[in-house]
Amino acid sequence: MTTSNLIKRVLPLVLSIAAIGTAQAAVPSFNLGAASNYSAYIFSNVSGVTDIEGRLAVGGNFSASGTSIGYRAPYGSTGPSMVVAGNVNLQSGNIYGPPLKNVDTNASIGPITEYTTNPYGKGVYGGSNTSSGYHNLKQTDISKVTDFKAAKTELSALSNTLSKQASNGTSVNYRNSGIELIGNGKSGVQVFNLTTHDLTNLTLSNVGADATVLINVSGTGDVKFAGGQDGQLKALRANVLFNLNGATGVNIATGTWGSILASNANLFGTGHLEGTVIANSISSAVEVGWEPFKGYVAAPVPEPETYAMLLAGLGLVGAVARRRRQQ
């Protein structure tokens, strides 16, 4: 192999590894970890919810009436549709399982008409059960299903990290008391940093079709989703993450597109959210659809052997350059 051909092979590797390192330094993975397979992953108590379309995980006690859980759980799911670490008291309603036929349970939004639901889903709990009208509830060691404490530590750390990402989009308050988030049209990860907690009449525009959208809302207190949501929010809902790092409450008062990461907040309201919800608690009849977050995941860190190859390649390129200068 000639020297020039060797350089041609080594140099792209050097550049690609450098690019991976730069990308990782700039933006961390948006990996929701244990919460990824659930519509709602809640660290403490849940009460009063009406519909949780995908799977539900509750780190405390769960009490509700007329609640439907898991009717859009994805085909092939093997875990229980409902996981409750504490006590469960459910009156009427049902726990569904994944469909018996291979269908895309996320192909539509709203009432299911495209396939037959499976009414025989399973629920597990770690405390006591005083429910009526529910079937297939089993007491078990919840730590073997999911680790709520570890998940809260990891997801709280992720929220804190994401809250420090630099904005590359702009926000504009417009005349009907709304906020328009305007992207730069090119970034793979579009970041918006907001200080207002009133997210009424939110609009998203000028964002790439495959981009991940991170919307950081800083400060403590309640964050309110109200009015309407327009622009690209519906189309990009699987890639939108509202990171409410300091929020203590989240009011879903309208149809909301995107996932919510609010580890210390109580979720309430009577609206419907299409996304993954990670919160401390839920205390009202809010509805959560099955729309798993599919945002940005950074490339894996190169193995030590790869770094060794990088150093060897850099050394070879340097040696060749020195030899040419000496000729």
N, C-alpha and C positions, 0 to 999 in steps of 0.2 A: 504494500500500500504506500503510495507517495505521501509526502508530507502535506501537500495541499489537500489531498483527499481526507487525510486524517483530521486536519483542522475543520474541514467541512462537516465531518461527523461529530466532532467534539463540541464545536462552538454552539450548535443549536441546543445541545444538552445543557451547556453552561447557562445559556440565556433562558431556557425554560425553567430551570431550577431557580434561577434568580427571580424570574417572574412569579413563581409560586410563592417564594418567600416574601416578595413585596406585597402580593395580594393578601397573604395571611396577616402580614403586619398591619395592613390597612383596615380589613374588615374581618371580624370573627365569624364563625359558623352560627347560623340561626337554628341551632339544633334544639328542639323542644324535648328531647330525651324521652323520659317515661310518659310524658303527656301526649306524645305524638299520635298514639293510637286511640285517643279519647276525644269526644266532643267537648267535654268539660272535665278538668282535673282540678279538684278543689281540696285545699289542705285542711280545712276545718269543717264546720257544719253547713248543711244544705237544707232549706225548707221552702215549701210553697211553689217549687218549679212546676211547670206544666208539661213541656215537651223537651226531651234531650234526644235528638235524633240518632246520634251515635252512642258510643259507650260512655259511661259515667263513672268517675272515681271520686269518692268522698272520704277525706281523711278523718272526719269526725262523725257526728250523727246525721241521719237523713230522715226527714219526716215530710210527707206531702200527701195530697189526695188527688186522684184522677190523673196521675202522671203516666205518660208513655215514655219508655226508655228503650233506645237501641233499635228502632225500626228501620234505620238506615245503616246499621252496622255493616261493614263491608263483607262481601262474600269471602269465605275462607277464614274469618276470624275464629280463633280458638279459645281466647280468654272469655271470662264472663262479661256480660253486657253491663252489669252493675257491680261495683266494688265499694263496700262501705266498711271502714275500719271500726266504727263504733256501733251504736244501736240503730235499728231501722224500724220505722213505723209508717207504712204505706197503706192507704185506704183506697181501694178500687184502682183502676188503671191496669197497666201490663208491662212486662219486661219482654222485649222481643229478642230474637236471635238473628244471626246473619241469614240471608236468603238461602234456600236450598238449591237454587239454580245459579249458575255463574252469570251474574248481571252486575252492571256498574250502578251501585246504589247512590252514587253522586251525580248521575247523569241529568237529573232534574232538580228543581227546587219546589218545595211545597208538598201537598198531599201526594201520596204514591199512587200512580195509576199504571205504571209500566211493568210492574211485577207483583207477585203475591208475597206478602210479608210472612215471616215466620213467628208465630205468637208464643213459641216455646223457648224463650231465652232464659239464661241462668243469671242469678244474682248471688253474691256471697257477702257475708258480713262477719265482723269480729266480736260484736257485743251481744245484745239481745234482740229478739224479733217479736214485735207486737203488731205485725201487719195483718191485713185481711184482704182477700180478693187477689192476692199475688201468689204465684206458683214458682216452684223451683228455686226457692231461697235456701241457701245452705250456710251454716256456720263453718268458718275455716280460719286458718292462720293467714291473715291478710299480708303479713310480711313476705309470704311466699308468692304473692301475686304482684305486689308493688310496694316500694319503700317510699312512703310519703315524706319522711324526714329528709332523706337523702335528696329526693327530687326537689324539695323546697330550697335546700341549700344550693343545689346546682342551678336551678332556674332563677333564684334571686341573684346569684352571681352573674348569670347571663344578662339579666335585666339591667344590672348596674353597669356592666361593660357596654351594652348597647346604648345606654343613656349618654355615654361619653363620645359617641361617634360624631364626627363633624358633619354639619349639614352641607349638602350639595344641591338642594332645591330651595325654593323660596315659597313663602306663604303670604297671601294678600287678603286683607279684609275687604269684602265688597259690600255693595249698597243694601242688600237685603239681609244684613247681619249674619253673613256666612263667611266661610274661610275657603279660599281656593289654594290648593297645594299645586305648585307648578314645578315640574321636573325640568332637568336640563336636556332631556331627550336622548341621552346617550349612556348614562351610567347604568351598569348592571345592578348596582345596589343604590337605590335612590333614598336619601335620608332627609327627613324634615324634623326640625326641632322647634316645638311649640311651648309657650309658657301659659297660654290661655287654657282653662279647663272647660270652656263652653264650646264643644264641637258641634254646634248647630249648623245645619245646611253646609255640610262639608263636600267639597268638590276636588277631584284629582285630575290633572291634565299634564300632557307633554311628557309622559313616562313610557319607556320602551315596553313592547308587548310582553317580553319575558323577564322584565326587571323585578327584583324584590324591592318592596317599598317598606321602609322603616319609619314610623311616625312616633317620635319620642315626645311625651308630654311630661314636663318637669313640675315639681312641687307637690305638696301634700294636699289633702282634701278630696272632694268629689269631682270626678270627671263626668260630664254629661254628653251623651250622644242623643241629639234631638233633631227635629225638622226633617229634611230629606238628605239623601246622599246621591251625588251625581258624578258625571264624568267617567273616569276609568275605574272607579272603586268596585263596581259590580264585576266587571270583566277580569280584574286582577285580584279578586278577593282571596284566592288561594295563596297569593304572594304578598299580602298586606299584613303587617304586624304593628299593632298599636302597643307600644311599650310604655306602660304607665308606672314608672319605677317607684315614685313616692306616693301614689294615690292610695287613699284609705277607703274610697267608695267609687263605684262605677255605675252610673245610671243609664241603662239601655232603654231609652224612651222612643225609639224609632227602629226601622229596619237598618241594620248595621252590617257592612261588608268588611270582613277581615277578622284576623285573630287578635286576641287580647292577652297580654302578659302583664298581670297585676297581682303579684304574689302576696301583697299585704292588704288587698282591697276586698270589700264586700260588694258583690254584684247584686243589683236590684233593678226594678223597672218592669214594664209590661211589653217591651218590644221584642224583636226577633233578631238574633245575630247569626250570620253565616260565617263560621270560622271556629277555631279552637279557642276555648276559654281556659285560662289558668288564673285562678284567684284564690283568696283565702277563704271566702264563704259566699253563699247565695242565700238571699232572704226574701224572694218574691217570685211572681209568676212569669219570670223571663223565660224565653224559649231560645234554645241553642241548636242550630242546624248541624248537619254533618258536612263540614268543609275543612278537611285536614290542611294544615299549613304546609306549603311546599316551597318555602323560600330558600334563600342562599345557604349552601353548605360549602365551606372552604375546602380546597384540595387538601389531601392528607399531607402531614409533615413528611418530607423525604427521610428514608431510612439512613442510618449512619454510612452504609455502604455507598449510598448515592452521593452523600457529601464527600466521601473519599474519592469517588470518581470525578466529582466536580473539582476538587483540589488538584487531582492528577491532571485533569484536562487543562486547568488554568496554568499549571506548571509547564505542560507541554507547549501550550500556545506561547508562553513567555520564553521558553527555551528556543523555539523556532524563530521568534522575533529577534532574540539576541544574536542567533547565528546569522540571520540575514544581515543584521547591521555590521557584523564582523567581516562579511564577504566583500 
